Amino acid sequence: MVRSGLMRTVGNIAVSVAGILAMVGATTGCGSADPAPAQPPQLNAHCDDHGATARVSGGRTVYCAQVQGTGTYVWAYTRGPLAHDPNARKYTCDDKGCTNPDGSTVPDYQRCGLLCGEPPTSGDVQSGFADCFTAGTPFEECERRLQTGR
């Protein structure tokens, strides 16, 4: 009876040690596991890997592009350079449109439009750019089509 209880205790300890070792091996690994995937960048977020290419969560390609005349780089749909820093806009946008801090509507000619992830401007719509882009065509391909008329 004492021997049976002792064997059971030793057996339980052995199972516990084996379980702990298995857990440690599974969590720490031996260097063979793939690293955790990086979070996709946010459109307009600042970036340090100048010229890098990535995909935003929606699957579109973005580039770490320079803001013209500055040392600032942001994730953008185009390779750049960008005429203005999208993070320096004095207005905010949602899916309904863009408004100034006083609540007034921002005129389209003062907005960035699809390039900055905003609703399309009248120029985006009239040129056919908005239709091209919302169909899933890459931003730079839509720009090329507008320039060549195809």
OpenMM code with the backbone's topology and positions (N, CA, C; nanometers):
from openmm import Vec3, app, unit

residues = "MET VAL ARG SER GLY LEU MET ARG THR VAL GLY ASN ILE ALA VAL SER VAL ALA GLY ILE LEU ALA MET VAL GLY ALA THR THR GLY CYS GLY SER ALA ASP PRO ALA PRO ALA GLN PRO PRO GLN LEU ASN ALA HIS CYS ASP ASP HIS GLY ALA THR ALA ARG VAL SER GLY GLY ARG THR VAL TYR CYS ALA GLN VAL GLN GLY THR GLY THR TYR VAL TRP ALA TYR THR ARG GLY PRO LEU ALA HIS ASP PRO ASN ALA ARG LYS TYR THR CYS ASP ASP LYS GLY CYS THR ASN PRO ASP GLY SER THR VAL PRO ASP TYR GLN ARG CYS GLY LEU LEU CYS GLY GLU PRO PRO THR SER GLY ASP VAL GLN SER GLY PHE ALA ASP CYS PHE THR ALA GLY THR PRO PHE GLU GLU CYS GLU ARG ARG LEU GLN THR GLY ARG".split()
positions = [
    Vec3(0.0817, -0.1182, 0.0000),
    Vec3(0.0000, 0.0000, 0.0000),
    Vec3(0.0861, 0.1246, 0.0000),
    Vec3(0.1888, 0.1307, 0.0839),
    Vec3(0.2795, 0.2448, 0.0890),
    Vec3(0.3564, 0.2503, -0.0426),
    Vec3(0.4000, 0.1319, -0.0882),
    Vec3(0.4743, 0.1268, -0.2132),
    Vec3(0.3866, 0.1728, -0.3294),
    Vec3(0.2616, 0.1356, -0.3324),
    Vec3(0.1686, 0.1745, -0.4366),
    Vec3(0.1479, 0.3258, -0.4359),
    Vec3(0.1343, 0.3851, -0.3172),
    Vec3(0.1161, 0.5300, -0.3054),
    Vec3(0.2411, 0.6039, -0.3496),
    Vec3(0.3589, 0.5506, -0.3156),
    Vec3(0.4849, 0.6120, -0.3540),
    Vec3(0.5020, 0.6061, -0.5059),
    Vec3(0.4681, 0.4948, -0.5675),
    Vec3(0.4792, 0.4793, -0.7125),
    Vec3(0.3843, 0.5775, -0.7834),
    Vec3(0.2657, 0.5908, -0.7286),
    Vec3(0.1687, 0.6821, -0.7869),
    Vec3(0.2205, 0.8257, -0.7785),
    Vec3(0.2821, 0.8655, -0.6652),
    Vec3(0.3372, 1.0000, -0.6475),
    Vec3(0.4516, 1.0233, -0.7448),
    Vec3(0.5436, 0.9259, -0.7565),
    Vec3(0.6560, 0.9385, -0.8495),
    Vec3(0.6031, 0.9464, -0.9930),
    Vec3(0.5047, 0.8679, -1.0244),
    Vec3(0.4451, 0.8708, -1.1584),
    Vec3(0.3812, 1.0050, -1.1887),
    Vec3(0.3099, 1.0598, -1.0907),
    Vec3(0.2466, 1.1908, -1.1097),
    Vec3(0.3520, 1.2996, -1.1299),
    Vec3(0.4612, 1.2915, -1.0542),
    Vec3(0.5694, 1.3897, -1.0686),
    Vec3(0.6295, 1.3785, -1.2088),
    Vec3(0.6521, 1.2574, -1.2548),
    Vec3(0.7113, 1.2368, -1.3869),
    Vec3(0.6202, 1.2928, -1.4962),
    Vec3(0.4904, 1.2683, -1.4851),
    Vec3(0.3952, 1.3208, -1.5821),
    Vec3(0.3939, 1.4732, -1.5762),
    Vec3(0.3971, 1.5296, -1.4561),
    Vec3(0.3982, 1.6751, -1.4405),
    Vec3(0.5237, 1.7361, -1.5020),
    Vec3(0.6399, 1.6767, -1.4772),
    Vec3(0.7656, 1.7280, -1.5329),
    Vec3(0.7614, 1.7179, -1.6847),
    Vec3(0.7140, 1.6064, -1.7377),
    Vec3(0.7057, 1.5904, -1.8829),
    Vec3(0.6119, 1.6952, -1.9428),
    Vec3(0.5010, 1.7204, -1.8746),
    Vec3(0.4062, 1.8220, -1.9229),
    Vec3(0.4663, 1.9615, -1.9213),
    Vec3(0.5387, 1.9949, -1.8160),
    Vec3(0.6035, 2.1260, -1.8064),
    Vec3(0.7076, 2.1402, -1.9162),
    Vec3(0.7878, 2.0367, -1.9381),
    Vec3(0.8887, 2.0424, -2.0441),
    Vec3(0.8238, 2.0585, -2.1809),
    Vec3(0.7132, 1.9923, -2.2030),
    Vec3(0.6433, 2.0052, -2.3311),
    Vec3(0.5908, 2.1470, -2.3484),
    Vec3(0.5375, 2.2051, -2.2421),
    Vec3(0.4864, 2.3423, -2.2498),
    Vec3(0.5999, 2.4406, -2.2743),
    Vec3(0.7117, 2.4238, -2.2064),
    Vec3(0.8252, 2.5132, -2.2245),
    Vec3(0.8763, 2.5017, -2.3680),
    Vec3(0.8861, 2.3818, -2.4201),
    Vec3(0.9319, 2.3621, -2.5574),
    Vec3(0.8356, 2.4239, -2.6575),
    Vec3(0.7066, 2.4176, -2.6301),
    Vec3(0.6077, 2.4727, -2.7227),
    Vec3(0.6073, 2.6246, -2.7197),
    Vec3(0.6326, 2.6837, -2.6039),
    Vec3(0.6256, 2.8297, -2.5965),
    Vec3(0.7565, 2.8969, -2.6316),
    Vec3(0.8698, 2.8367, -2.5973),
    Vec3(0.9961, 2.9018, -2.6261),
    Vec3(1.0524, 2.8555, -2.7587),
    Vec3(1.0190, 2.7367, -2.8004),
    Vec3(1.0650, 2.6856, -2.9284),
    Vec3(1.2152, 2.6676, -2.9318),
    Vec3(1.2625, 2.6270, -3.0465),
    Vec3(1.4059, 2.6082, -3.0620),
    Vec3(1.4563, 2.6879, -3.1815),
    Vec3(1.3854, 2.7949, -3.2134),
    Vec3(1.4273, 2.8814, -3.3217),
    Vec3(1.3727, 2.8420, -3.4568),
    Vec3(1.2934, 2.7385, -3.4639),
    Vec3(1.2455, 2.6944, -3.5942),
    Vec3(1.1093, 2.7507, -3.6294),
    Vec3(1.0392, 2.8077, -3.5337),
    Vec3(0.9063, 2.8609, -3.5610),
    Vec3(0.9169, 2.9925, -3.6376),
    Vec3(0.8190, 3.0183, -3.7246),
    Vec3(0.8165, 3.1447, -3.7981),
    Vec3(0.7891, 3.2587, -3.7012),
    Vec3(0.8502, 3.3757, -3.7249),
    Vec3(0.8210, 3.4901, -3.6390),
    Vec3(0.6778, 3.5362, -3.6612),
    Vec3(0.6240, 3.6040, -3.5619),
    Vec3(0.4876, 3.6550, -3.5735),
    Vec3(0.4821, 3.7548, -3.6884),
    Vec3(0.3762, 3.7498, -3.7687),
    Vec3(0.3677, 3.8434, -3.8807),
    Vec3(0.3553, 3.9874, -3.8304),
    Vec3(0.4186, 4.0785, -3.9037),
    Vec3(0.4117, 4.2198, -3.8666),
    Vec3(0.2719, 4.2731, -3.8956),
    Vec3(0.2324, 4.3713, -3.8192),
    Vec3(0.1039, 4.4354, -3.8426),
    Vec3(0.1122, 4.5124, -3.9741),
    Vec3(0.0058, 4.5116, -4.0541),
    Vec3(0.0104, 4.5899, -4.1771),
    Vec3(0.0157, 4.7393, -4.1435),
    Vec3(0.0828, 4.8170, -4.2275),
    Vec3(0.0904, 4.9603, -4.1994),
    Vec3(-0.0443, 5.0274, -4.2203),
    Vec3(-0.0597, 5.1433, -4.1624),
    Vec3(-0.1791, 5.2251, -4.1819),
    Vec3(-0.1489, 5.3279, -4.2896),
    Vec3(-0.2407, 5.3482, -4.3812),
    Vec3(-0.2258, 5.4512, -4.4823),
    Vec3(-0.2000, 5.5847, -4.4128),
    Vec3(-0.1041, 5.6603, -4.4600),
    Vec3(-0.0644, 5.7928, -4.4089),
    Vec3(0.0214, 5.7880, -4.2831),
    Vec3(0.0416, 5.6714, -4.2235),
    Vec3(0.1262, 5.6640, -4.1037),
    Vec3(0.2710, 5.6902, -4.1427),
    Vec3(0.3461, 5.7497, -4.0536),
    Vec3(0.4877, 5.7756, -4.0796),
    Vec3(0.5629, 5.6426, -4.0897),
    Vec3(0.6675, 5.6411, -4.1725),
    Vec3(0.7462, 5.5196, -4.1906),
    Vec3(0.8939, 5.5551, -4.1978),
    Vec3(0.9778, 5.4581, -4.1649),
    Vec3(1.1228, 5.4788, -4.1627),
    Vec3(1.1959, 5.4024, -4.2724),
    Vec3(1.1306, 5.3035, -4.3309),
    Vec3(1.1948, 5.2184, -4.4300),
    Vec3(1.1742, 5.2792, -4.5691),
    Vec3(1.2447, 5.3868, -4.5981),
    Vec3(1.2260, 5.4666, -4.7197),
    Vec3(1.2282, 5.3805, -4.8451),
    Vec3(1.1222, 5.3927, -4.9248),
    Vec3(1.1123, 5.3161, -5.0485),
    Vec3(1.0531, 5.1768, -5.0313),
    Vec3(1.0242, 5.1376, -4.9086),
    Vec3(0.9700, 5.0035, -4.8829),
    Vec3(0.8301, 4.9896, -4.9429),
    Vec3(0.7914, 4.8671, -4.9655),
    Vec3(0.6585, 4.8339, -5.0160),
    Vec3(0.5916, 4.7430, -4.9138),
    Vec3(0.4623, 4.7646, -4.8921),
    Vec3(0.3860, 4.6812, -4.7987),
    Vec3(0.2412, 4.6755, -4.8471),
    Vec3(0.1584, 4.6087, -4.7704),
    Vec3(0.0147, 4.6037, -4.8004),
    Vec3(-0.0623, 4.6454, -4.6761),
    Vec3(-0.1604, 4.7327, -4.6969),
    Vec3(-0.2481, 4.7720, -4.5864),
    Vec3(-0.3475, 4.6594, -4.5630),
    Vec3(-0.4235, 4.6672, -4.4559),
    Vec3(-0.5125, 4.5569, -4.4197),
    Vec3(-0.6129, 4.5227, -4.5291),
    Vec3(-0.6514, 4.6169, -4.6125),
    Vec3(-0.7438, 4.5888, -4.7218),
    Vec3(-0.6784, 4.5192, -4.8402),
    Vec3(-0.5452, 4.5017, -4.8359),
    Vec3(-0.4734, 4.4311, -4.9403),
    Vec3(-0.4076, 4.5198, -5.0445),
    Vec3(-0.4339, 4.6492, -5.0410),
    Vec3(-0.3732, 4.7397, -5.1387),
    Vec3(-0.2256, 4.7613, -5.1086),
    Vec3(-0.1476, 4.7799, -5.2147),
    Vec3(-0.0051, 4.8077, -5.1999),
    Vec3(0.0146, 4.9528, -5.1584),
    Vec3(0.1059, 4.9736, -5.0639),
    Vec3(0.1460, 5.1079, -5.0218),
    Vec3(0.2978, 5.1161, -5.0235),
    Vec3(0.3467, 5.2387, -5.0321),
    Vec3(0.4904, 5.2640, -5.0399),
    Vec3(0.5294, 5.3630, -4.9316),
    Vec3(0.6492, 5.3478, -4.8787),
    Vec3(0.7026, 5.4440, -4.7832),
    Vec3(0.7569, 5.5597, -4.8669),
    Vec3(0.6747, 5.6620, -4.8862),
    Vec3(0.7025, 5.7706, -4.9793),
    Vec3(0.7362, 5.9003, -4.9064),
    Vec3(0.8238, 5.9770, -4.9677),
    Vec3(0.8658, 6.1037, -4.9082),
    Vec3(0.7636, 6.2134, -4.9359),
    Vec3(0.7461, 6.2999, -4.8362),
    Vec3(0.6672, 6.4210, -4.8553),
    Vec3(0.7636, 6.5232, -4.9159),
    Vec3(0.7257, 6.5743, -5.0298),
    Vec3(0.8120, 6.6630, -5.1082),
    Vec3(0.8704, 6.7776, -5.0252),
    Vec3(1.0016, 6.7962, -5.0372),
    Vec3(1.0695, 6.9066, -4.9705),
    Vec3(1.0892, 6.8891, -4.8214),
    Vec3(1.0663, 6.7669, -4.7703),
    Vec3(1.0820, 6.7411, -4.6272),
    Vec3(1.1601, 6.6118, -4.6069),
    Vec3(1.1905, 6.5827, -4.4841),
    Vec3(1.2504, 6.4551, -4.4482),
    Vec3(1.1461, 6.3579, -4.3968),
    Vec3(1.0188, 6.3895, -4.4179),
    Vec3(0.9077, 6.3074, -4.3696),
    Vec3(0.8714, 6.2014, -4.4727),
    Vec3(0.8482, 6.0799, -4.4250),
    Vec3(0.8034, 5.9689, -4.5094),
    Vec3(0.6759, 5.9115, -4.4502),
    Vec3(0.5794, 5.8798, -4.5374),
    Vec3(0.4525, 5.8215, -4.4938),
    Vec3(0.4154, 5.7068, -4.5874),
    Vec3(0.3308, 5.6164, -4.5370),
    Vec3(0.2777, 5.5091, -4.6199),
    Vec3(0.1724, 5.5689, -4.7120),
    Vec3(0.1910, 5.5505, -4.8436),
    Vec3(0.1015, 5.6103, -4.9426),
    Vec3(0.0747, 5.5113, -5.0553),
    Vec3(-0.0327, 5.5364, -5.1298),
    Vec3(-0.0656, 5.4519, -5.2445),
    Vec3(0.0296, 5.4739, -5.3615),
    Vec3(0.1042, 5.5827, -5.3603),
    Vec3(0.1961, 5.6153, -5.4673),
    Vec3(0.3392, 5.6155, -5.4145),
    Vec3(0.4342, 5.5984, -5.5040),
    Vec3(0.5749, 5.5987, -5.4642),
    Vec3(0.6217, 5.7393, -5.4265),
    Vec3(0.5427, 5.8390, -5.4607),
    Vec3(0.5744, 5.9755, -5.4216),
    Vec3(0.6617, 6.0453, -5.5235),
    Vec3(0.7108, 6.1610, -5.4905),
    Vec3(0.6889, 6.2268, -5.3619),
    Vec3(0.5476, 6.2838, -5.3519),
    Vec3(0.4997, 6.2962, -5.2298),
    Vec3(0.3685, 6.3541, -5.2039),
    Vec3(0.3829, 6.5058, -5.1921),
    Vec3(0.2870, 6.5776, -5.2452),
    Vec3(0.2928, 6.7239, -5.2411),
    Vec3(0.2746, 6.7774, -5.0987),
    Vec3(0.1944, 6.7085, -5.0177),
    Vec3(0.1648, 6.7543, -4.8813),
    Vec3(0.1653, 6.6357, -4.7856),
    Vec3(0.1987, 6.6623, -4.6612),
    Vec3(0.1927, 6.5585, -4.5579),
    Vec3(0.0465, 6.5360, -4.5225),
    Vec3(-0.0074, 6.4159, -4.5462),
    Vec3(-0.1487, 6.3915, -4.5151),
    Vec3(-0.1789, 6.4037, -4.3662),
    Vec3(-0.0771, 6.3970, -4.2833),
    Vec3(-0.0994, 6.4097, -4.1388),
    Vec3(-0.1073, 6.5554, -4.0941),
    Vec3(-0.0794, 6.6484, -4.1841),
    Vec3(-0.0838, 6.7908, -4.1503),
    Vec3(-0.2155, 6.8554, -4.1926),
    Vec3(-0.3089, 6.7754, -4.2399),
    Vec3(-0.4390, 6.8304, -4.2804),
    Vec3(-0.5080, 6.8927, -4.1604),
    Vec3(-0.5754, 7.0024, -4.1828),
    Vec3(-0.6448, 7.0732, -4.0748),
    Vec3(-0.7913, 7.0296, -4.0658),
    Vec3(-0.8314, 6.9322, -4.1443),
    Vec3(-0.9697, 6.8852, -4.1467),
    Vec3(-0.9723, 6.7345, -4.1218),
    Vec3(-1.0907, 6.6829, -4.0971),
    Vec3(-1.1083, 6.5390, -4.0757),
    Vec3(-1.2124, 6.4863, -4.1745),
    Vec3(-1.2031, 6.3582, -4.2032),
    Vec3(-1.2949, 6.2953, -4.2983),
    Vec3(-1.3547, 6.1687, -4.2389),
    Vec3(-1.4733, 6.1373, -4.2834),
    Vec3(-1.5345, 6.0075, -4.2581),
    Vec3(-1.5973, 5.9644, -4.3895),
    Vec3(-1.6770, 5.8586, -4.3871),
    Vec3(-1.7331, 5.8091, -4.5132),
    Vec3(-1.8361, 5.9032, -4.5749),
    Vec3(-1.8804, 6.0041, -4.4995),
    Vec3(-1.9800, 6.0992, -4.5508),
    Vec3(-1.9168, 6.2221, -4.6135),
    Vec3(-1.7913, 6.2506, -4.5796),
    Vec3(-1.7256, 6.3685, -4.6338),
    Vec3(-1.6208, 6.4221, -4.5388),
    Vec3(-1.5732, 6.5431, -4.5684),
    Vec3(-1.4658, 6.6043, -4.4900),
    Vec3(-1.5132, 6.7379, -4.4343),
    Vec3(-1.4786, 6.7637, -4.3081),
    Vec3(-1.5212, 6.8874, -4.2435),
    Vec3(-1.4043, 6.9568, -4.1749),
    Vec3(-1.4144, 7.0891, -4.1740),
    Vec3(-1.3187, 7.1724, -4.1020),
    Vec3(-1.3513, 7.1670, -3.9532),
    Vec3(-1.2595, 7.2145, -3.8676),
    Vec3(-1.2865, 7.2141, -3.7241),
    Vec3(-1.4148, 7.2908, -3.6856),
    Vec3(-1.4537, 7.3901, -3.7659),
    Vec3(-1.5756, 7.4663, -3.7351),
    Vec3(-1.7026, 7.3974, -3.7841),
    Vec3(-1.6871, 7.2787, -3.8462),
    Vec3(-1.8024, 7.2025, -3.8937),
    Vec3(-1.8387, 7.2283, -4.0387),
    Vec3(-1.7749, 7.3248, -4.1024),
    Vec3(-1.8049, 7.3533, -4.2426),
    Vec3(-1.7431, 7.2456, -4.3324),
    Vec3(-1.8047, 7.2258, -4.4470),
    Vec3(-1.7567, 7.1266, -4.5430),
    Vec3(-1.6302, 7.1776, -4.6119),
    Vec3(-1.5326, 7.0900, -4.6268),
    Vec3(-1.4082, 7.1249, -4.6951),
    Vec3(-1.4335, 7.1161, -4.8454),
    Vec3(-1.4060, 7.2245, -4.9200),
    Vec3(-1.4236, 7.2177, -5.0657),
    Vec3(-1.3297, 7.1121, -5.1250),
    Vec3(-1.3770, 7.0430, -5.2282),
    Vec3(-1.2983, 6.9364, -5.2898),
    Vec3(-1.1602, 6.9819, -5.3331),
    Vec3(-1.1473, 7.1042, -5.3857),
    Vec3(-1.0172, 7.1487, -5.4353),
    Vec3(-0.9155, 7.1667, -5.3233),
    Vec3(-0.9598, 7.1648, -5.1982),
    Vec3(-0.8689, 7.1769, -5.0842),
    Vec3(-0.8396, 7.0416, -5.0193),
    Vec3(-0.8959, 6.9353, -5.0761),
    Vec3(-0.8786, 6.8023, -5.0169),
    Vec3(-0.7786, 6.7180, -5.0931),
    Vec3(-0.7355, 6.6137, -5.0287),
    Vec3(-0.6398, 6.5183, -5.0856),
    Vec3(-0.7114, 6.4092, -5.1658),
    Vec3(-0.8303, 6.3699, -5.1245),
    Vec3(-0.9077, 6.2691, -5.1969),
    Vec3(-0.8601, 6.1270, -5.1738),
    Vec3(-0.8771, 6.0449, -5.2752),
    Vec3(-0.8469, 5.9020, -5.2640),
    Vec3(-0.7025, 5.8736, -5.2262),
    Vec3(-0.6102, 5.9590, -5.2692),
    Vec3(-0.4690, 5.9387, -5.2373),
    Vec3(-0.4467, 5.9287, -5.0872),
    Vec3(-0.5249, 6.0037, -5.0098),
    Vec3(-0.5081, 6.0054, -4.8640),
    Vec3(-0.6101, 5.9187, -4.7914),
    Vec3(-0.6867, 5.8404, -4.8657),
    Vec3(-0.7861, 5.7543, -4.8015),
    Vec3(-0.9157, 5.8272, -4.7698),
    Vec3(-0.9356, 5.9427, -4.8309),
    Vec3(-1.0577, 6.0210, -4.8111),
    Vec3(-1.1621, 5.9804, -4.9148),
    Vec3(-1.2850, 6.0290, -4.8964),
    Vec3(-1.3827, 6.0107, -5.0047),
    Vec3(-1.3302, 6.0792, -5.1312),
    Vec3(-1.3707, 6.0331, -5.2478),
    Vec3(-1.3188, 6.0925, -5.3713),
    Vec3(-1.3598, 6.2393, -5.3853),
    Vec3(-1.2702, 6.3159, -5.4441),
    Vec3(-1.3017, 6.4553, -5.4767),
    Vec3(-1.3805, 6.4565, -5.6074),
    Vec3(-1.4356, 6.5716, -5.6426),
    Vec3(-1.5065, 6.5817, -5.7705),
    Vec3(-1.4096, 6.5537, -5.8856),
    Vec3(-1.2834, 6.5936, -5.8700),
    Vec3(-1.1831, 6.5644, -5.9726),
    Vec3(-1.1575, 6.4149, -5.9860),
    Vec3(-1.1552, 6.3443, -5.8727),
    Vec3(-1.1389, 6.1982, -5.8756),
    Vec3(-1.2539, 6.1342, -5.9537),
    Vec3(-1.3751, 6.1856, -5.9323),
    Vec3(-1.4934, 6.1284, -5.9963),
    Vec3(-1.4981, 6.1652, -6.1449),
    Vec3(-1.4836, 6.2930, -6.1756),
    Vec3(-1.4973, 6.3394, -6.3140),
    Vec3(-1.3906, 6.2814, -6.4059),
    Vec3(-1.2729, 6.2586, -6.3541),
    Vec3(-1.1640, 6.2051, -6.4367),
    Vec3(-1.1768, 6.0550, -6.4618),
    Vec3(-1.2633, 5.9890, -6.3856),
    Vec3(-1.2756, 5.8445, -6.3947),
    Vec3(-1.1810, 5.7720, -6.2997),
    Vec3(-1.0985, 5.8485, -6.2293),
    Vec3(-1.0028, 5.7895, -6.1369),
    Vec3(-1.0741, 5.7109, -6.0259),
    Vec3(-1.1798, 5.7688, -5.9714),
    Vec3(-1.2518, 5.7022, -5.8621),
    Vec3(-1.3057, 5.5665, -5.9060),
    Vec3(-1.3626, 5.5588, -6.0265),
    Vec3(-1.4140, 5.4306, -6.0769),
    Vec3(-1.3013, 5.3295, -6.0920),
    Vec3(-1.1887, 5.3752, -6.1448),
    Vec3(-1.0735, 5.2870, -6.1639),
    Vec3(-1.0242, 5.2333, -6.0292),
    Vec3(-1.0066, 5.3223, -5.9336),
    Vec3(-0.9505, 5.2855, -5.8033),
    Vec3(-1.0454, 5.1974, -5.7233),
    Vec3(-1.1742, 5.2326, -5.7213),
    Vec3(-1.2691, 5.1530, -5.6428),
    Vec3(-1.2949, 5.0168, -5.7058),
    Vec3(-1.2562, 5.0001, -5.8323),
    Vec3(-1.2672, 4.8682, -5.8965),
    Vec3(-1.1545, 4.7747, -5.8529),
    Vec3(-1.0593, 4.8294, -5.7720),
    Vec3(-0.9506, 4.7460, -5.7212),
    Vec3(-0.8197, 4.7617, -5.7973),
    Vec3(-0.8180, 4.8488, -5.8962),
    Vec3(-0.6963, 4.8724, -5.9733),
    Vec3(-0.5963, 4.9475, -5.8864),
    Vec3(-0.4679, 4.9112, -5.8919),
    Vec3(-0.3681, 4.9833, -5.8124),
    Vec3(-0.3672, 5.1331, -5.8449),
    Vec3(-0.3414, 5.2138, -5.7444),
    Vec3(-0.3428, 5.3588, -5.7563),
    Vec3(-0.2561, 5.4061, -5.8729),
    Vec3(-0.1333, 5.3569, -5.8794),
    Vec3(-0.0420, 5.4038, -5.9837),
    Vec3(-0.0872, 5.3632, -6.1238),
    Vec3(-0.1548, 5.2498, -6.1363),
    Vec3(-0.2088, 5.2090, -6.2662),
    Vec3(-0.3219, 5.3039, -6.3066),
    Vec3(-0.4056, 5.3438, -6.2139),
    Vec3(-0.5120, 5.4399, -6.2450),
    Vec3(-0.4520, 5.5737, -6.2875),
    Vec3(-0.3461, 5.6171, -6.2190),
    Vec3(-0.2785, 5.7418, -6.2579),
    Vec3(-0.2235, 5.7298, -6.4002),
    Vec3(-0.1604, 5.6164, -6.4307),
    Vec3(-0.1052, 5.5954, -6.5640),
    Vec3(-0.2145, 5.6007, -6.6702),
    Vec3(-0.3269, 5.5372, -6.6418),
    Vec3(-0.4378, 5.5362, -6.7388),
    Vec3(-0.4878, 5.6780, -6.7645),
    Vec3(-0.4949, 5.7597, -6.6609),
    Vec3(-0.5408, 5.8985, -6.6785),
    Vec3(-0.4410, 5.9776, -6.7636),
    Vec3(-0.3139, 5.9549, -6.7420),
    Vec3(-0.2120, 6.0291, -6.8163),
    Vec3(-0.2049, 5.9884, -6.9620),
    Vec3(-0.2304, 5.8617, -6.9896),
    Vec3(-0.2213, 5.8139, -7.1273),
    Vec3(-0.3573, 5.8122, -7.1972),
    Vec3(-0.4641, 5.8340, -7.1218),
    Vec3(-0.5975, 5.8347, -7.1813),
    Vec3(-0.6517, 5.6966, -7.2107),
    Vec3(-0.5941, 5.5950, -7.1487),
    Vec3(-0.6417, 5.4563, -7.1714),
    Vec3(-0.6958, 5.3960, -7.0458),
] * unit.nanometer
topology = app.Topology()
chain = topology.addChain("A")
for resn in residues:
    res = topology.addResidue(resn, chain)
    for name in ("N", "CA", "C"):
        topology.addAtom(name, app.Element.getBySymbol(name[0]), res)
